[in-house]
């Protein structure tokens, strides 16, 4: 159990630091690159998605390690034998979708629960970041008010 706790704490720390670094670059370092506001918003969204995929990949690697060399548990349901299977399970867990066609046993269940909580926080962090960026960069046009006492 100690190895599973250490892995979970390490993964949370690593993914939070990575996500922080990506969002820091998007808010500061990327400002040195000339682009339109619309393009900047697209880059922010695509980069945030890429960051999430990297974080999912870290958990997938941990599942493969825990299922194999560390023997922390195994997977039931559909067979998990290829790297893409671990990635699939990690995406389902990270997004808190939890389809149930693949399920962990033993100490891998703890890591899965932590990944779901971690993914929820990181997705919310990205969502709030994108919301703020849209508020600052999106070119909103004021709406035209109808003239008073005018029939439609």
MIDOSE-1310 file (N, C-alpha, C; in nm, 2 decimals, decimal comma, always signed):
residues 152
xxxx	+0,08/-0,12/+0,00/+0,00/+0,00/+0,00/+0,09/+0,13/+0,00; +0,20/+0,12/+0,07/+0,29/+0,24/+0,07/+0,34/+0,28/-0,07; +0,36/+0,18/-0,15/+0,41/+0,21/-0,29/+0,30/+0,28/-0,37; +0,17/+0,23/-0,35/+0,06/+0,29/-0,42/+0,04/+0,44/-0,37
xxxx	+0,05/+0,46/-0,24/+0,04/+0,60/-0,19/+0,15/+0,69/-0,24; +0,27/+0,64/-0,24/+0,38/+0,71/-0,29/+0,37/+0,74/-0,44; +0,32/+0,65/-0,52/+0,29/+0,67/-0,66/+0,19/+0,77/-0,68; +0,08/+0,76/-0,60/-0,03/+0,86/-0,62/+0,01/+1,00/-0,58
xxxx	+0,08/+1,02/-0,47/+0,13/+1,15/-0,43/+0,23/+1,20/-0,54; +0,31/+1,12/-0,59/+0,41/+1,16/-0,69/+0,34/+1,20/-0,82; +0,24/+1,13/-0,86/+0,16/+1,16/-0,98/+0,09/+1,29/-0,97; +0,02/+1,31/-0,85/-0,05/+1,43/-0,83/+0,05/+1,55/-0,83
xxxx	+0,16/+1,54/-0,76/+0,26/+1,65/-0,76/+0,31/+1,68/-0,90; +0,35/+1,57/-0,97/+0,40/+1,59/-1,11/+0,30/+1,65/-1,20; +0,18/+1,61/-1,20/+0,08/+1,66/-1,29/+0,04/+1,80/-1,26; +0,03/+1,83/-1,13/+0,00/+1,97/-1,09/+0,11/+2,07/-1,13
xxxx	+0,24/+2,03/-1,11/+0,35/+2,11/-1,15/+0,36/+2,13/-1,30; +0,33/+2,02/-1,37/+0,33/+2,03/-1,51/+0,22/+2,12/-1,56; +0,10/+2,10/-1,51/-0,01/+2,19/-1,55/+0,01/+2,33/-1,52; +0,07/+2,36/-1,40/+0,10/+2,50/-1,36/+0,20/+2,56/-1,46
xxxx	+0,30/+2,48/-1,50/+0,40/+2,53/-1,59/+0,34/+2,56/-1,73; +0,25/+2,48/-1,77/+0,19/+2,50/-1,90/+0,10/+2,62/-1,90; +0,02/+2,64/-1,79/-0,07/+2,75/-1,78/+0,01/+2,88/-1,76; +0,12/+2,87/-1,69/+0,21/+2,99/-1,67/+0,27/+3,03/-1,80
xxxx	+0,31/+2,94/-1,89/+0,36/+2,97/-2,02/+0,25/+3,03/-2,11; +0,13/+2,98/-2,10/+0,02/+3,03/-2,18/-0,01/+3,17/-2,14; +0,00/+3,20/-2,01/-0,04/+3,34/-1,97/+0,08/+3,44/-1,98; +0,20/+3,39/-1,99/+0,31/+3,49/-1,99/+0,40/+3,47/-2,11
xxxx	+0,46/+3,35/-2,12/+0,56/+3,32/-2,22/+0,51/+3,33/-2,36; +0,39/+3,29/-2,38/+0,33/+3,29/-2,51/+0,30/+3,43/-2,56; +0,30/+3,53/-2,47/+0,27/+3,67/-2,51/+0,37/+3,73/-2,60; +0,49/+3,66/-2,60/+0,60/+3,71/-2,69/+0,58/+3,67/-2,84
xxxx	+0,49/+3,58/-2,86/+0,46/+3,53/-3,00/+0,35/+3,61/-3,06; +0,37/+3,67/-3,17/+0,27/+3,76/-3,24/+0,16/+3,67/-3,30; +0,03/+3,69/-3,26/-0,08/+3,62/-3,32/-0,21/+3,70/-3,29; -0,31/+3,68/-3,36/-0,44/+3,74/-3,34/-0,50/+3,68/-3,21
xxxx	-0,60/+3,75/-3,16/-0,67/+3,71/-3,04/-0,74/+3,58/-3,06; -0,80/+3,56/-3,17/-0,87/+3,43/-3,20/-0,77/+3,32/-3,21; -0,66/+3,34/-3,27/-0,56/+3,23/-3,28/-0,50/+3,20/-3,15; -0,48/+3,30/-3,06/-0,43/+3,28/-2,93/-0,53/+3,20/-2,84
xxxx	-0,65/+3,22/-2,86/-0,75/+3,14/-2,79/-0,75/+2,99/-2,83; -0,74/+2,97/-2,96/-0,72/+2,84/-3,01/-0,60/+2,77/-2,96; -0,49/+2,84/-2,96/-0,36/+2,78/-2,91/-0,38/+2,75/-2,76; -0,44/+2,83/-2,68/-0,47/+2,81/-2,54/-0,55/+2,68/-2,52
xxxx	-0,65/+2,66/-2,60/-0,74/+2,55/-2,58/-0,67/+2,42/-2,63; -0,60/+2,42/-2,74/-0,53/+2,31/-2,79/-0,41/+2,27/-2,70; -0,34/+2,37/-2,65/-0,23/+2,34/-2,55/-0,28/+2,28/-2,42; -0,39/+2,33/-2,37/-0,45/+2,28/-2,25/-0,49/+2,13/-2,27
xxxx	-0,55/+2,10/-2,39/-0,59/+1,96/-2,42/-0,46/+1,87/-2,43; -0,36/+1,92/-2,49/-0,23/+1,85/-2,50/-0,17/+1,82/-2,36; -0,18/+1,92/-2,27/-0,13/+1,90/-2,14/-0,21/+1,79/-2,07; -0,34/+1,79/-2,08/-0,42/+1,68/-2,02/-0,38/+1,55/-2,08
xxxx	-0,36/+1,54/-2,21/-0,32/+1,41/-2,27/-0,18/+1,36/-2,21; -0,09/+1,45/-2,19/+0,04/+1,42/-2,13/+0,01/+1,37/-1,98; -0,07/+1,43/-1,91/-0,10/+1,39/-1,77/-0,17/+1,25/-1,77; -0,26/+1,23/-1,86/-0,32/+1,10/-1,87/-0,22/+0,99/-1,91
xxxx	-0,13/+1,03/-1,99/-0,02/+0,94/-2,03/+0,07/+0,90/-1,91; +0,09/+1,00/-1,82/+0,17/+0,97/-1,70/+0,10/+0,86/-1,61; -0,03/+0,88/-1,60/-0,11/+0,78/-1,52/-0,11/+0,65/-1,59; -0,12/+0,65/-1,72/-0,12/+0,52/-1,80/+0,01/+0,45/-1,78
xxxx	+0,12/+0,52/-1,78/+0,25/+0,46/-1,75/+0,25/+0,40/-1,61; +0,20/+0,47/-1,52/+0,19/+0,42/-1,38/+0,11/+0,29/-1,37; +0,00/+0,29/-1,44/-0,09/+0,17/-1,44/-0,01/+0,05/-1,50; +0,06/+0,07/-1,61/+0,14/-0,04/-1,67/+0,25/-0,08/-1,57
xxxx	+0,31/+0,01/-1,50/+0,41/-0,03/-1,41/+0,35/-0,10/-1,29; +0,24/-0,05/-1,24/+0,17/-0,11/-1,12/+0,12/-0,25/-1,16; +0,07/-0,27/-1,28/+0,02/-0,39/-1,32/+0,13/-0,50/-1,35; +0,24/-0,45/-1,39/+0,35/-0,54/-1,43/+0,46/-0,55/-1,32
xxxx	+0,56/-0,47/-1,33/+0,68/-0,48/-1,25/+0,65/-0,47/-1,10; +0,56/-0,38/-1,06/+0,54/-0,35/-0,92/+0,43/-0,44/-0,86; +0,35/-0,51/-0,94/+0,25/-0,60/-0,89/+0,16/-0,54/-0,79; +0,11/-0,42/-0,81/+0,02/-0,35/-0,72/-0,13/-0,40/-0,74
xxxx	-0,16/-0,47/-0,84/-0,29/-0,51/-0,87/-0,30/-0,55/-1,02; -0,42/-0,58/-1,06/-0,44/-0,61/-1,20/-0,57/-0,55/-1,25; -0,61/-0,59/-1,37/-0,74/-0,53/-1,43/-0,83/-0,64/-1,46; -0,96/-0,62/-1,43/-1,06/-0,71/-1,47/-1,15/-0,66/-1,58
xxxx	-1,24/-0,73/-1,63/-1,32/-0,69/-1,74/-1,26/-0,72/-1,87; -1,26/-0,62/-1,96/-1,19/-0,64/-2,09/-1,04/-0,65/-2,07; -0,98/-0,72/-2,15/-0,83/-0,74/-2,14/-0,75/-0,61/-2,15; -0,66/-0,60/-2,06/-0,56/-0,48/-2,07/-0,43/-0,54/-2,09
xxxx	-0,38/-0,53/-2,21/-0,25/-0,59/-2,25/-0,16/-0,50/-2,32; -0,21/-0,40/-2,39/-0,13/-0,31/-2,48/-0,13/-0,17/-2,41; -0,03/-0,09/-2,45/-0,02/+0,04/-2,40/-0,14/+0,13/-2,42; -0,21/+0,11/-2,53/-0,33/+0,18/-2,56/-0,45/+0,14/-2,47
xxxx	-0,44/+0,02/-2,42/-0,54/-0,02/-2,32/-0,53/+0,06/-2,19; -0,40/+0,07/-2,14/-0,37/+0,15/-2,02/-0,41/+0,30/-2,04; -0,38/+0,35/-2,16/-0,42/+0,49/-2,19/-0,57/+0,51/-2,19; -0,64/+0,41/-2,25/-0,79/+0,42/-2,25/-0,84/+0,42/-2,11
xxxx	-0,79/+0,33/-2,02/-0,84/+0,32/-1,89/-0,81/+0,45/-1,81; -0,69/+0,51/-1,84/-0,65/+0,63/-1,77/-0,74/+0,75/-1,82; -0,77/+0,76/-1,94/-0,86/+0,86/-1,99/-1,00/+0,85/-1,93; -1,05/+0,73/-1,92/-1,18/+0,71/-1,86/-1,18/+0,75/-1,71
xxxx	-1,07/+0,72/-1,64/-1,06/+0,75/-1,50/-1,03/+0,90/-1,48; -0,94/+0,96/-1,56/-0,91/+1,10/-1,54/-1,03/+1,19/-1,56; -1,11/+1,16/-1,66/-1,23/+1,24/-1,69/-1,35/+1,20/-1,59; -1,33/+1,11/-1,50/-1,43/+1,06/-1,41/-1,55/+1,00/-1,48
xxxx	-1,53/+0,95/-1,60/-1,63/+0,89/-1,68/-1,67/+0,75/-1,62; -1,56/+0,67/-1,59/-1,58/+0,55/-1,52/-1,68/+0,45/-1,59; -1,65/+0,41/-1,71/-1,74/+0,32/-1,79/-1,76/+0,19/-1,72; -1,66/+0,13/-1,66/-1,67/+0,00/-1,59/-1,64/-0,12/-1,68
xxxx	-1,61/-0,10/-1,80/-1,57/-0,22/-1,89/-1,43/-0,27/-1,85; -1,35/-0,19/-1,79/-1,22/-0,23/-1,74/-1,22/-0,17/-1,60; -1,18/-0,26/-1,50/-1,17/-0,21/-1,36/-1,05/-0,26/-1,29; -0,99/-0,18/-1,20/-0,87/-0,22/-1,14/-0,90/-0,31/-1,01
xxxx	-0,80/-0,38/-0,96/-0,81/-0,45/-0,84/-0,69/-0,41/-0,75; -0,71/-0,45/-0,62/-0,61/-0,42/-0,52/-0,57/-0,28/-0,51; -0,44/-0,25/-0,50/-0,39/-0,11/-0,47/-0,40/-0,02/-0,60; -0,42/-0,08/-0,72/-0,45/+0,01/-0,83/-0,58/+0,09/-0,82
xxxx	-0,67/+0,03/-0,74/-0,80/+0,10/-0,72/-0,77/+0,24/-0,65; -0,68/+0,24/-0,56/-0,65/+0,37/-0,49/-0,59/+0,47/-0,59; -0,50/+0,43/-0,67/-0,44/+0,52/-0,77/-0,55/+0,57/-0,87; -0,64/+0,48/-0,90/-0,75/+0,52/-0,99/-0,84/+0,63/-0,93
xxxx	-0,87/+0,61/-0,80/-0,95/+0,71/-0,73/-0,88/+0,85/-0,72; -0,75/+0,84/-0,70/-0,68/+0,97/-0,69/-0,67/+1,03/-0,83; -0,66/+0,95/-0,93/-0,65/+1,01/-1,07/-0,79/+1,08/-1,10; -0,90/+1,02/-1,06/-1,03/+1,08/-1,09/-1,04/+1,22/-1,02
xxxx	-0,99/+1,23/-0,90/-1,00/+1,36/-0,83/-0,90/+1,45/-0,89; -0,78/+1,41/-0,92/-0,68/+1,49/-0,98/-0,72/+1,54/-1,12; -0,78/+1,46/-1,20/-0,83/+1,50/-1,33/-0,94/+1,60/-1,32; -1,03/+1,58/-1,22/-1,14/+1,68/-1,20/-1,09/+1,82/-1,17
xxxx	-0,99/+1,82/-1,08/-0,93/+1,95/-1,04/-0,85/+2,02/-1,16; -0,78/+1,94/-1,24/-0,70/+1,99/-1,35/-0,79/+2,03/-1,46; -0,90/+1,96/-1,49/-0,99/+2,00/-1,59/-1,06/+2,13/-1,55; -1,10/+2,14/-1,42/-1,16/+2,27/-1,38/-1,06/+2,38/-1,39
xxxx	-0,94/+2,36/-1,35/-0,83/+2,46/-1,36/-0,82/+2,51/-1,51; -0,82/+2,42/-1,60/-0,81/+2,46/-1,74/-0,93/+2,53/-1,78; -1,05/+2,49/-1,74/-1,17/+2,55/-1,77/-1,18/+2,70/-1,72; -1,14/+2,72/-1,60/-1,14/+2,86/-1,55/-1,03/+2,94/-1,62
xxxx	-0,92/+2,88/-1,65/-0,82/+2,96/-1,72/-0,87/+3,00/-1,86; -0,93/+2,91/-1,93/-0,99/+2,94/-2,07/-1,10/+3,04/-2,05; -1,18/+3,03/-1,95/-1,28/+3,13/-1,93/-1,22/+3,27/-1,91; -1,12/+3,28/-1,83/-1,06/+3,41/-1,81/-0,99/+3,46/-1,94
xxxx	-0,92/+3,37/-2,01/-0,86/+3,41/-2,14/-0,97/+3,46/-2,24; -1,08/+3,39/-2,25/-1,18/+3,43/-2,34/-1,24/+3,57/-2,30; -1,25/+3,60/-2,17/-1,30/+3,73/-2,13/-1,21/+3,84/-2,16; -1,08/+3,81/-2,17/-0,98/+3,91/-2,20/-0,95/+3,93/-2,35
xxxx	-0,96/+3,82/-2,42/-0,92/+3,82/-2,56/-1,03/+3,82/-2,66; -1,15/+3,77/-2,62/-1,26/+3,75/-2,72/-1,32/+3,89/-2,75; -1,33/+3,92/-2,88/-1,38/+4,06/-2,92/-1,53/+4,06/-2,91; -1,59/+4,09/-2,80/-1,73/+4,11/-2,79/-1,78/+4,24/-2,85
xxxx	-1,89/+4,23/-2,92/-1,95/+4,35/-2,98/-2,08/+4,38/-2,90; -2,10/+4,51/-2,87/-2,22/+4,55/-2,80/-2,34/+4,52/-2,88; -2,45/+4,49/-2,82/-2,58/+4,46/-2,89/-2,65/+4,60/-2,91; -2,72/+4,60/-3,02/-2,79/+4,72/-3,05/-2,93/+4,72/-2,97
xxxx	-2,95/+4,82/-2,90/-3,08/+4,83/-2,82/-3,19/+4,88/-2,92; -3,31/+4,82/-2,91/-3,42/+4,87/-2,99/-3,46/+5,01/-2,95; -3,50/+5,08/-3,05/-3,55/+5,22/-3,02/-3,67/+5,22/-2,93; -3,68/+5,31/-2,83/-3,80/+5,32/-2,75/-3,92/+5,35/-2,83
xxxx	-4,04/+5,30/-2,78/-4,17/+5,33/-2,84/-4,17/+5,29/-2,99; -4,10/+5,19/-3,03/-4,10/+5,15/-3,17/-4,17/+5,02/-3,18; -4,26/+5,01/-3,27/-4,34/+4,88/-3,29/-4,25/+4,79/-3,37; -4,27/+4,66/-3,34/-4,19/+4,56/-3,42/-4,27/+4,51/-3,54
